[in-house]
Amino acid sequence: MATAKAFTIRITGLDKAVKSLSTLDRIKIPLAIKGALETSSRFVLRTLIENTPVDTGNLALSENIMSEGSSKVMIGPDTEQADYAYYVEYGHHTVNGGWVPGQHFIQKTAIETREGVTQIFNQYLKKAV
């Protein structure tokens, strides 16, 4: 399953930060980050599906979450199922030479969810320390 990199939530410097923590925190912080990634990913995916334009419904059905290790997730359309997602987002030329403007549903979702994702991470990390 190929997922377009519509959204990538990545935490950098995590290994270095965890090494500097006490033994108890070395367990609690990564668990908090894992919980925050899962919760924020579901939040972004829900919002993305709500913002996705519907014709047949296939594009919204193709959107999913792909984990890549413990500190990165990608959220977006499955490009094997909906290979046209890019054109819906950014626009495309028609066979007659016309232009269909993009609907920018991915960009809209990124803007709408940025603050919520930050709040989710803050809540999880505050509980852990």
Buried (B, 14 or more C-beta within 10 A) or exposed (E): EEBBEBBEBEBEEBEEBBEEBEEEBEEBBBEBBBBBBBBBBEBBBEBBBEBBEEEEEBBBBBBBBBEEEEBBBBBBBBBEBBEBBBEBBEEBEEEEEEEEEBBBBBBBBBEBBEEBBEEBBEBBBEEBE
